[in-house]
């Protein structure tokens, strides 16, 4: 979901509050150990002073807690957090972090009896939880009140306009407490006008969806066509797949009875929220950390390989060493991909063309680089810059995406994640030589997205390394 103008400042406020809470918790734990535990263990009351260990902890321990909160997703969508969520998330974070800090900092304490370990752990977890919860409830309560008063809103687009949609809009607009929806208008489906025209402006047909989202800065989309209309619903969801918006569907009675509807606020209108989080937040953070670390190490260790390939490319044919080409990445945003040049210079002077195994444009060195996938090595720079990931769907050019979309509109779902240096589809098919092969590869990339995990990424990386070592890439 795109960032609300208030999100950045609120996120900073949460971080600062968490820092102060962690510092206070560390001070309580330090004082408890010095004043209550150590006198019993050593037989006298030690002098309590702001020692170097205390000051070091005051700097490092809050950093640990902020990092843990970030991994657990506690700084995501700050305007969408609520008080019950804060109670649960802060308690879970305090317990998990308490266990880690217990083994790192408390286990080597001098104690009189083992029960004091339990006491120290309890003080750590309870103080951390209460201080953090208190600080976060201040900001969360303030945010909730501003949303309920209508001071903070989210630009919302309605697609369709059945009778349930009219009732939903009237209920939201007439609610005693605002829910944050600021309706910018609605889009027609199947060219049928609706009673919504009396409540908000009509912004055009559903085909104008992407343009309307960008033009009006839409943050929330509510689909009001009935979940039973699968063909239209699928088409709309495909179009929304690559956009940074929250998506909700007005349910029918079958959806409610089947348990698809989940309420997060007693003041809210019952809606089905389409979950856009493909991986748990801790895995998202770990995946990005793994991307950056592996790429940085690879760029450092493979410097001799880069130099050798660069020399071979330069000696084999005229032209630059690297080939830079625009590709489409996360959320449909273009970026420049970097590869070792494997074709003759100006290979596409007659327009975009896909290559084949016997393509005369491929140089002698280029054939080896493609077979071994070594031409992809410069893309570690793209990973460092955040354009790509180690594992993800291969990025395509806008020219070929347009052709794919005509036959497989669900391609748009691939833009929900960063493209990758390697992918499941790449391992299975290698370089695509035509649009048909691109569509075949798409099936594996979609399955990958629906099953994304660190474990699956590691498997794909292992198979990619095997392909490189055996030189059997296509």
C-alpha positions in Angstrom: 0.0 0.0 0.0 1.3 3.5 -0.9 2.4 5.7 2.0 0.0 8.1 3.5 1.5 11.6 4.0 1.3 11.1 7.8 2.9 7.7 7.8 6.5 8.8 7.8 6.1 11.1 10.8 4.1 8.6 12.7 6.6 5.9 12.0 9.4 8.1 13.4 7.2 8.8 16.5 6.8 5.0 17.1 10.6 4.5 16.8 11.5 7.3 19.2 8.9 6.0 21.7 10.2 2.5 21.5 13.7 3.8 22.0 12.7 5.5 25.2 10.7 2.5 26.4 13.7 0.2 25.8 16.1 2.6 27.6 13.7 2.7 30.6 13.3 -1.1 30.6 17.0 -1.6 30.6 17.4 0.9 33.5 14.8 -1.0 35.5 16.5 -4.3 34.8 20.0 -3.0 35.6 18.8 -1.4 38.9 16.9 -4.5 39.9 19.9 -6.7 39.4 22.2 -4.3 41.3 19.9 -3.5 44.2 18.1 -6.8 44.8 19.9 -9.7 43.3 23.6 -9.0 43.7 23.5 -8.1 47.5 22.1 -11.6 48.2 24.6 -13.3 45.9 27.8 -11.5 47.1 26.8 -10.7 50.7 27.0 -6.9 50.5 25.3 -4.1 48.7 27.5 -3.0 45.7 27.8 0.6 44.7 25.2 1.5 42.1 26.7 3.8 39.5 26.3 4.4 35.8 29.0 1.9 34.8 30.4 1.4 31.4 28.3 -1.7 31.0 25.1 0.2 31.8 26.0 2.9 29.3 26.9 0.4 26.6 23.6 -1.4 27.2 21.7 2.0 27.0 23.1 2.4 23.5 22.8 -1.2 22.1 19.7 -2.7 23.8 17.3 -0.1 22.4 18.7 -0.7 18.9 18.1 -4.4 19.4 14.4 -3.8 20.3 13.8 -1.4 17.4 15.4 -3.9 15.0 13.2 -6.7 16.5 10.0 -4.5 16.1 11.0 -3.7 12.5 11.4 -7.5 11.7 8.0 -8.2 13.3 6.4 -5.5 11.1 5.5 -3.2 14.0 6.4 -0.1 11.9 4.3 -1.1 8.9 1.1 0.7 8.0 1.3 2.9 11.2 -2.1 4.5 10.4 -3.8 1.1 10.3 -2.7 0.0 13.8 -5.3 -0.3 16.6 -5.1 -0.7 20.4 -5.9 -4.4 20.6 -3.2 -5.0 18.0 -0.7 -3.1 20.0 -1.4 -5.1 23.2 -0.8 -8.4 21.3 2.2 -7.4 19.2 4.1 -5.7 22.1 3.5 -8.7 24.3 4.8 -11.1 21.7 7.8 -8.9 20.9 8.6 -8.5 24.6 8.6 -12.2 25.2 10.6 -13.1 22.1 13.1 -10.3 22.7 13.3 -11.2 26.4 14.3 -14.8 25.6 17.1 -13.6 23.3 18.4 -11.0 25.8 18.2 -13.5 28.7 20.7 -15.8 27.0 22.8 -12.9 25.8 23.0 -10.8 29.0 21.4 -12.4 32.0 22.6 -16.0 32.0 26.1 -15.1 33.2 24.8 -13.1 36.2 26.1 -13.9 39.7 23.1 -15.3 41.6 22.3 -16.9 45.0 19.7 -19.3 43.6 18.3 -20.3 40.2 14.9 -18.8 40.9 16.5 -15.4 40.5 16.9 -16.1 36.8 13.1 -16.3 36.5 12.8 -13.1 38.4 15.2 -11.2 36.1 13.5 -12.6 33.0 10.1 -11.5 34.4 11.3 -8.0 35.2 12.8 -7.7 31.7 9.7 -8.9 29.8 7.1 -7.1 32.0 8.9 -3.8 32.1 9.7 -3.9 28.4 6.1 -4.8 27.6 4.5 -2.1 29.8 6.8 0.7 28.8 6.5 -0.1 25.1 2.7 -0.5 25.3 2.3 2.7 27.2 4.2 4.7 24.6 2.6 3.1 21.6 -0.9 3.5 23.0 -0.4 7.2 23.1 0.3 7.4 19.4 -2.2 4.7 18.4 -5.0 6.3 20.4 -4.2 9.7 18.9 -4.2 8.2 15.4 -7.5 6.4 15.9 -9.2 9.5 17.3 -8.0 11.6 14.3 -9.4 9.1 11.9 -12.7 8.8 13.8 -13.0 12.6 13.7 -12.3 12.7 9.9 -9.1 14.6 10.3 -7.0 11.9 8.6 -8.5 10.0 5.7 -7.5 7.6 2.9 -8.4 8.3 -0.7 -10.8 5.5 -1.6 -12.1 4.3 -5.0 -15.2 2.1 -5.4 -15.4 -0.3 -8.4 -18.9 -1.3 -9.3 -22.0 -0.1 -7.6 -24.5 -2.8 -6.6 -27.1 -2.3 -4.0 -24.7 -3.5 -1.3 -22.3 -0.9 -2.4 -24.8 1.9 -2.0 -25.7 0.6 1.5 -22.1 0.4 2.4 -21.3 4.0 1.3 -24.4 5.3 3.1 -23.5 3.4 6.2 -19.9 4.8 6.2 -20.9 8.3 5.4 -23.6 8.3 8.1 -21.4 6.6 10.8 -21.0 8.5 14.1 -17.3 7.7 14.0 -15.5 8.1 10.7 -13.6 5.1 9.3 -11.1 7.0 7.3 -12.5 6.4 3.9 -12.6 9.5 1.6 -14.4 8.5 -1.5 -12.9 10.1 -4.6 -15.5 8.4 -6.9 -16.4 5.1 -8.5 -15.8 3.2 -11.8 -18.5 1.6 -13.9 -18.5 -2.2 -14.5 -20.0 -3.5 -17.7 -21.1 0.0 -18.7 -24.0 0.0 -16.2 -24.6 3.2 -14.3 -25.6 2.8 -10.7 -27.3 4.7 -7.8 -23.8 5.5 -6.5 -23.8 8.5 -8.9 -25.9 10.3 -6.4 -23.3 9.8 -3.7 -20.0 10.3 -5.5 -18.7 11.2 -9.0 -18.4 8.6 -11.7 -14.7 8.5 -12.9 -15.2 6.4 -15.9 -15.2 2.7 -16.9 -13.2 0.0 -15.1 -10.7 0.0 -18.0 -9.5 3.4 -16.6 -8.5 1.8 -13.3 -4.8 2.3 -13.3 -5.0 5.9 -14.6 -7.6 6.8 -11.9 -5.5 5.3 -9.1 -2.5 7.3 -10.2 -4.3 10.5 -10.9 -6.3 10.6 -7.6 -3.6 9.1 -5.4 -5.9 6.2 -4.4 -4.9 4.3 -1.3 -7.9 2.0 -0.8 -10.0 0.2 -3.4 -13.4 -1.3 -2.5 -14.7 -3.8 -5.1 -18.5 -3.8 -5.2 -19.4 -6.4 -7.9 -20.2 -9.5 -5.8 -17.5 -12.2 -5.3 -19.6 -14.6 -7.4 -18.8 -12.7 -10.6 -15.5 -14.5 -10.9 -14.5 -13.5 -14.4 -14.9 -9.7 -13.8 -13.4 -10.0 -10.3 -10.4 -11.9 -11.6 -9.9 -9.2 -14.3 -10.0 -6.4 -11.7 -7.7 -8.2 -9.3 -5.2 -8.8 -12.1 -5.2 -5.1 -12.8 -4.7 -4.2 -9.2 -2.0 -6.8 -8.7 0.9 -4.4 -9.5 -0.5 -1.3 -7.7 0.3 -0.1 -4.2 -3.2 0.0 -2.9 -5.2 -1.9 -0.2 -8.0 -3.9 -1.7 -11.3 -4.8 -0.1 -14.4 -6.6 -1.4 -17.9 -6.1 -0.3 -19.1 -9.6 0.8 -22.3 -11.3 0.0 -24.1 -13.6 2.4 -22.2 -16.7 1.2 -18.9 -15.0 2.0 -20.1 -14.2 5.5 -21.3 -17.7 6.2 -18.1 -19.3 4.7 -16.0 -17.3 7.2 -14.2 -15.1 4.6 -15.1 -11.8 6.5 -12.8 -10.7 9.3 -13.6 -7.6 11.4 -10.8 -5.5 12.9 -13.0 -2.7 14.3 -16.5 -2.8 15.8 -17.3 0.5 14.0 -16.2 -0.9 10.7 -18.3 -2.1 7.7 -17.8 -5.8 7.1 -15.4 -6.2 4.2 -13.1 -8.9 2.8 -9.6 -7.6 2.9 -7.4 -9.1 0.1 -4.1 -9.9 1.9 -1.2 -8.3 -0.1 1.4 -9.7 2.3 3.0 -12.6 0.4 5.5 -13.4 3.2 5.6 -12.8 6.9 7.4 -9.5 7.7 10.3 -11.2 9.4 11.0 -13.2 6.2 10.7 -10.1 4.1 13.4 -8.4 6.2 15.5 -11.6 6.2 15.2 -12.0 2.4 16.3 -8.4 1.8 19.2 -8.8 4.3 20.2 -12.0 2.5 20.0 -10.2 -0.9 22.2 -7.4 0.2 24.7 -9.5 2.1 25.1 -12.2 -0.6 25.4 -9.5 -3.4 28.0 -7.5 -1.5 30.1 -10.6 -0.8 29.7 -11.8 -4.4 30.8 -8.4 -5.8 33.9 -8.5 -3.6 34.9 -12.1 -4.1 34.2 -12.3 -7.8 36.2 -9.3 -8.7 38.8 -11.4 -10.6 35.9 -13.2 -12.5 34.4 -9.8 -13.4 37.8 -8.6 -14.8 38.3 -11.8 -16.8 34.8 -11.7 -18.3 35.1 -8.0 -19.1 38.4 -8.7 -20.9 37.0 -11.6 -22.9 33.9 -9.6 -23.9 36.1 -6.6 -25.0 38.5 -8.8 -27.0 35.8 -10.9 -28.6 33.7 -8.1 -30.3 33.5 -4.4 -30.7 31.2 -2.5 -28.3 30.8 -1.9 -24.6 31.4 -4.5 -21.9 28.1 -4.1 -20.2 24.6 -4.0 -21.7 22.1 -1.8 -20.0 18.4 -2.2 -20.8 15.2 -0.9 -19.4 13.0 -3.5 -17.6 9.8 -3.3 -15.6 10.2 -4.0 -11.9 8.3 -3.8 -8.6 4.8 -2.2 -9.0 5.4 -1.7 -12.7 8.3 0.8 -12.2 11.0 0.8 -14.8 14.7 0.3 -14.0 17.9 -0.3 -15.9 19.1 -3.9 -15.7 22.9 -4.5 -16.1 24.4 -7.5 -17.9 27.6 -8.5 -19.6 27.1 -7.9 -23.3 26.5 -11.3 -25.1 25.4 -10.0 -28.5 27.0 -7.9 -31.2 26.7 -4.1 -30.9 23.3 -2.7 -32.0 21.8 -6.1 -32.0 18.3 -4.6 -31.8 18.5 -1.8 -34.3 15.4 -3.3 -36.0 13.4 -3.3 -32.7 13.0 -5.6 -29.7 13.7 -9.2 -30.5 14.0 -12.3 -28.4 17.0 -14.6 -28.9 17.3 -18.3 -29.7 20.0 -20.9 -29.2 21.3 -20.4 -32.8 20.8 -16.6 -32.9 23.6 -15.2 -35.1 23.7 -12.0 -33.0 25.2 -13.9 -30.1 29.0 -13.7 -29.9 31.2 -16.7 -29.3 31.9 -15.5 -25.7 28.3 -14.6 -25.3 27.2 -18.2 -26.0 29.4 -19.4 -23.1 28.2 -16.6 -20.8 24.6 -17.4 -21.5 25.1 -21.1 -21.1 26.8 -20.6 -17.8 24.5 -17.7 -16.8 27.6 -15.6 -16.0 26.2 -12.8 -18.1 23.8 -12.1 -15.2 26.6 -11.4 -12.6 26.5 -7.6 -12.9 22.9 -7.7 -11.7 24.3 -8.0 -8.1 24.6 -4.2 -8.6 20.8 -4.1 -9.2 20.2 -6.1 -6.1 22.3 -3.7 -4.0 20.4 -0.7 -5.4 17.1 -2.4 -4.5 15.9 -2.8 -8.1 16.0 -6.6 -7.9 16.3 -9.6 -5.5 18.4 -12.7 -5.7 15.3 -14.8 -6.4 12.1 -13.5 -8.1 10.3 -13.5 -11.4 12.6 -12.5 -14.3 12.0 -8.9 -15.3 10.7 -8.3 -18.9 10.6 -5.3 -21.2 7.4 -3.3 -21.6 7.2 -4.3 -25.3 6.9 -8.0 -24.4 4.8 -7.5 -21.3 2.2 -5.9 -23.5 2.1 -9.0 -25.6 2.0 -11.3 -22.6 -0.9 -9.3 -21.0 -3.0 -9.8 -24.1 -3.0 -13.5 -23.5 -2.3 -13.8 -19.8 -3.6 -10.7 -17.8 -2.6 -12.4 -14.6 1.1 -11.5 -15.5 0.4 -8.3 -13.5 0.7 -10.3 -10.2 4.4 -10.8 -10.9 4.9 -7.1 -10.3 3.9 -7.5 -6.6 7.4 -8.6 -5.8 10.9 -7.5 -6.8 12.2 -9.3 -9.9 15.1 -11.6 -9.4 18.5 -12.6 -10.9 17.1 -16.2 -11.0 13.7 -17.7 -10.6 11.9 -21.0 -10.6 10.8 -20.3 -14.2 14.3 -19.5 -15.2 15.6 -22.7 -13.7 13.0 -24.7 -15.5 13.0 -22.9 -18.9 16.1 -20.7 -19.1 15.9 -17.8 -21.5 12.6 -17.5 -23.2 12.8 -17.5 -27.0 9.2 -16.5 -27.7 6.1 -15.2 -25.9 4.7 -18.7 -25.6 7.7 -19.7 -23.5 7.3 -16.6 -21.4 3.7 -17.6 -20.7 4.8 -21.1 -19.8 7.4 -19.7 -17.4 4.8 -17.4 -16.0 3.0 -20.4 -14.5 6.0 -21.3 -12.3 6.6 -17.7 -11.3 3.0 -17.4 -10.1 3.3 -20.6 -8.1 6.6 -19.2 -6.6 4.9 -16.0 -5.6 2.0 -17.8 -3.9 4.6 -20.0 -2.0 7.4 -17.5 -1.3 9.6 -18.4 1.6 13.3 -18.2 2.5 13.4 -22.0 2.2 12.1 -21.9 -1.3 14.6 -19.2 -2.2 17.5 -21.3 -1.0 16.3 -24.3 -3.0 16.1 -22.2 -6.2 19.6 -20.7 -5.5 21.1 -24.2 -5.1 19.6 -25.3 -8.4 20.9 -22.1 -10.0 24.4 -22.7 -8.8 24.2 -26.3 -10.1 23.1 -25.0 -13.5 26.0 -22.5 -13.5 28.6 -25.1 -12.5 27.4 -27.7 -15.1 27.0 -25.0 -17.8 23.6 -26.4 -18.9 21.7 -23.1 -18.9 19.4 -22.5 -21.9 
